[in-house]
Amino acid sequence: MDKHCFNVIIAGGKGTRFWPLSRAQRPKQLLKILSRKSLIDETAERVYPLGGSERTLVVTVAEQVSALRKELAALPKNNFIAEPIGKNTAPCIGLAALEVLRRDPKGVMVVLPADHWVADVKGFQRTLKTAVTIARKHDRLVTIGIRPDYPETGYGYIMKNGRLAGSGGAFQVKRFTEKPNEATAKKLMRQGSLWNSGIFVWKAALLLELVNRYQPEIGAALDRIGKAAAGSIANPSPALRRTISREYGKMPSISIDFAVLEKAGAEGRVVTVEADFGWSDVGSWSAVHRMMGKDAHGNAGNGRWVQVGAKNCLIHSPDRLVVLLGLDNAVVVDTPDAILVGDLNRSQEVREIVDELHRQGLTSYTIK
């Protein structure tokens, strides 16, 4: 365990990707889709050996703090940082960096989403330990790049450059490519590009320095929060809570990739560690189907289901029997108040269903 290593879990999901199972107050990271544990519980347990529970922070929106504290009972109460509103990853990671720096000026952050899946936990931990060493020794922003299995169009890609001398195998990052079409994804694979896992490692002080350089508006707001924080940002006084709320309102909503990584990469400050530990961002029902054990016809599911002439389907029905007759590539998700039946290949579009429900005033089906 590294006494200067802090795990920062980003857990601000809105509950749209896995509707109708997920809702605004029961987002993806709290779901038990692939095992008997929630995705965020599995994430936390994977990283405890790096920094321990005492140095594991969770950043989320204020309305989810209570549920996450209950889910992650092993974490100290003051290790949950509440955003007043969701503003994408640059502001929330910057806020976490302030808290890490307050606790340890030498602190190194392992930043990772709350809702990913990893097959080889030991390989995952070895990769992150390597990345922590590189971040500390070489003063770089470190990304974790995954060797792709297929031309996924829902992921960003990292194009590698030459190796970073003395790093033990890290590559300089040439450029990032956001969610390409299939032809471009195949080309990127042939060129040796990696999936961008959204897992990052860096010194808290370096991250804040670069936020100030590339995003002065966010940097100035974080600076004002930092100066107002006589105590913990994770346990703010009423005055500090008001300051965070006011300054957050001034920040643009922008990802850490666009805000910092792409700009820092152009200056040679970003490297990637290539990994293959069995990874998915569990971004859709089709991704869940890909990871689950299947019958002889490619069907997979949770709960009670029977198929007659169905192929390559996914079923989630814990309470009622679902029978599939002659369907191909279908997803069926049964919940007490709503049922989803759709094309498994179009499951990335589920969030559009949530938007449509809102337009029709059916918000009772998306909130709780």
N, C-alpha and C positions, 0 to 999 in steps of 0.2 A: 504494500500500500504506500502511496506517495503522499507525504504530508502537505505538499504544495499543489496537489491536483484536486480540482473541483469538478464534479459532474453537474452540468446544467441541462435539465430536461425541459424542452419546450412543449407545453401542453395546452395550447389555446384553441384546439379544434372546435368547429361550430356544429358538428353533427350532421353534415349533409352527404358525405360520401356513401354511407351505409344505411340510408333511409330504406325502409321504415324502422329498422332496428335501432339506428342511431337517431338522436334528437338533440336539440340545442342544449338541454340539460343532461343528456346522456351521450356525449360525443364518442367518437371512434375509440379514443384511447382507454375508455372505461369498459369497452365491450370485451366479452370472452368469446372470441370468434374461433381461435385456433387451438385453445387449450382451456383448462379450467381456471386459468388466471387471466386477468385483464392485460391488454397490451402494455399499459403503463407500468403495471406491477412487474411484468417480465422485463421491461426495459430497465427499471430501477435495479432489479436483482442482478442484471448483467453487469452493471457498472459499479455496484457497491465495492467489489474488490479493488477498484482503481483509487477512489477517494474516500470510501467509507460512507455510511449513511450521514455522518455528521457534516460531511462536505458535499452532500448531494442537494442541489437546489432545484426547485420546480417553479417555472414561470408560467403563469396562466392568467386568464381574465378573472376579475374579481368574483363573478357569480359562480365560478367553478371551484374556488378554493376549498369550500367546505367538503364537497364530494371527494376531492383529491386527497385532502387530509385524512378522510376516512379510509380511502382506498390504500394509501401509503402510510399506514400507522407506524411503521418503523422509522419514519423521518421525524426529526424535531419539528415542533409546531412552527418555529420561526424560520424554517427553510423553504417556505412557500412565498414567492414574490407575486403580488397581485398587480396586474395592469388594469388601470381604470377602464380602458377600452382596447380592443385588439387593433394593433397598428402594424401588422406584418412583423418579420423577424428582426429587422435592423434595430428598431427601438427596444424590443424586449430583450434582445441579446445585449444591447448596450446597458440596459438597466441592470441585468444580471452581472455584467462586468463591473459595474460600480460596487455591487455588494461583494463580489469576489475580491476586488482590490481593497475594500475596506477591511476585510477579514485577513487578507494576506497580500502584501505588495508584490510578492513573488508568485502569486497564484497563476496557475495554468488551467484554462477552461477546456473541458471536454463537452462540446455542445452537441446535443442530439435530440431528434424528435421523439415524442413519447410513444409513437404508435407503429414502430417498425418491427419486422420479424427477422430473426437471426437463427440459422441452423447450428452453426459451429460456434458455441459461446466462447470456448477457450481460444479459438483462432481470432475471434472478435476482440477479446481482451488483449491478446498479444499484439494485434495491430494497433490498438489504441495506446498501449504502453510505448510502442515504437514511435507513434506520432507525438506523444507527450515529450519524449526525449528530443525529438527533432525540433519541436516548437521551442523548447527551453534552450537548446544548444545553438540553434541557427537563427533564432528570432524571426521566424516565418509564420505565416498563416498556413495551417496544414489542413488539407481536405482528404477525406477517405474516398478513393475511387474504386468502384467495384467492376471486376471483369465481367462484361455483359454476356448473357447466355443467348440472347435473341435481340432483334432490333426493336426494342421497346420505344414507342413514340411518346409515352407519358413521362419519361425521365429526361433530365438534363444530362449532357455529356461533358467530359473533361478531356481535352486533347493534351497529351503529354509532350514535353520537350526533353531536353537532355537531363541526365541525372544530376542531382545536387551533390557536389563533392563532399565526402566525409559524412554523408547522412545515413549510410547503410542501406541505400536503395530508393530513396524518395526521388521523384521526378519534378522538375520545374513544370509549371502549368503554362502551356502556350496560349490556350483560350478556352472559354466555356461556350457551349452551344445549348440553347434552351429548347426542349421538347421538339425535336425535328420530325419531319414526315418520315415515312418508312424507308424511302429510297436514300434519304440523307443518313438515317440511322444505320443502314447497312454499310454505307460508305465509311461512316465514322468507326464502325466495328472493324472494317478491313484496315483502317489506319491505326488501330490499336487504342482507340479512345475508350474511356471508362465511363460507367454510369456515375453521376454525381449523387452520392448517397445522402447529402444534406447533413453529414456528420463532420464536425470541424473541431480542430484543436489549436489553441493559441494562448499566449499570455494575455491576461486581462488588460494589462497596461498597454500592450501593443495594439490591441483591438480598439481601445478608446482613443489612442493616438491617431490611428488611421480613420476612425469615424470623424474625428475633428478635422482631419485633412480633406477627406472626400465628401463629407456630409456636414458642413459647418452648422446647418440649422439644427440637426439632431445633436451634434456635439455640444452646441451652446445650451440646449435644453437639458442635456444630461449633466453638464457642468453646474447648472443652477440647482438641479436636484441633488447632486453630490455635495454642494456647499451647504444646502439646507439640511442634509442628513447628519445630524449629530449622533444618531444611533443607527440601528439596522434598517435598511430599506425593506427587508422582509418582515419587520415588525414596526411599521412607521407610527410616529405620533400623529395625532389629528392634523397638526400643522404641516407635517411632511406629506401626509396623504393628500392634502389640498394642493401642495406644491407639485407633487407628481401628476395629479389630475390636470392642473393648469398647464404644465409643461408638455404633457403628453398630447394635449389638444393642439399644440403648435407643431408637432412633428409630422412629417409626411409619412404615409403608409408605404413602405418600401422594403423589399427583401434584403437580407444581408448580402446576397449574391450580387444584386445590382448596385447596392449602396457602396460596398467595400471590395468584395472579392474580385470582381472584374477589373476594377481600377487598380487595385494592388497587384493583380496578376500581370498587368501591362508593365509594371515597374519591377517585376521579378521577385515580388514579396510573397508569392503563393506557391506552395508545392503540394504534390499529391502522393499519398502512400497507396500503392496498388494492393487490393485485397480480394479474397475469394472465400468468404466465410458463410456463404449461403444467405443472401439478403433479399428482402423485398420491403417496399414502403407500404405494403398492404393498402394500395391506393384505390381498390375497387373490388366489387364482388368477383370479377374475373380473376383478379390476383389471388383471392382466397381460394377459388377453384383450382388454380394452378398449384397451390401449395398443399392441398389436401389429398389424402389417400382416396383412390377411386375404384369403382367396380370395373368389371370387364368391359363395360360400355362407356367408360369415361365419366360416369356420374359420381358426384360426391355430395355429402351433406351432413347436417347436424339435425338430430331429432328423428321423427317418424316419417318415413317415406317409402314408396314402392314405385318401381318403374316398369312399364310394359312398352318395349320398343323405343325407349328414350335414350338419347346419346348426348354425352358431353354437357350434362346439366348440373346446376348447383341448387340445392334445396336447404333452406333453414326453416325448420318447423318444430320447435321444442314441445308444443302442446297438442297439435292436431295432426292427423295422418294426411299426408299429401300424396296423391297418385299422379304420376306423369304418364300420359299416353301418347306415344309417337312424337314426342318433342325433341328437337335438336337445339343445342346451345341456348338453353333457357335458364333463367334464374327465377326462383320462387322463394320469397321471403315472407313468412307468415308471422304476424304479431297480433296482439289482442284487438287492436283498433284499425289496422291497415294491412293490406297484402300487396306486395310487389310481384308482378309477373312481367318478365321482359326478356329481351335478347341479351344473352350473357356477353356478347361481343360489344354491346353498347352500354355496358354498366358504368363506364366513365361519365355517362350523361345523367346519372341519378341525381346529381345536384341540380340539374335543370328541372327535375320534378319538384324539388323543394321550392325553387323559384316560382314555378307555376302554381303551387299550392298557396304561396304567399299572395300572388296576384289575384287568386280567386277568393282570398279571405279565409282560407282553410288552415289558419296557423295553429289550430289546436292539434293538428296532425304532425306538426314539426317541432313544437316546443318541448312537451313533456314525453 
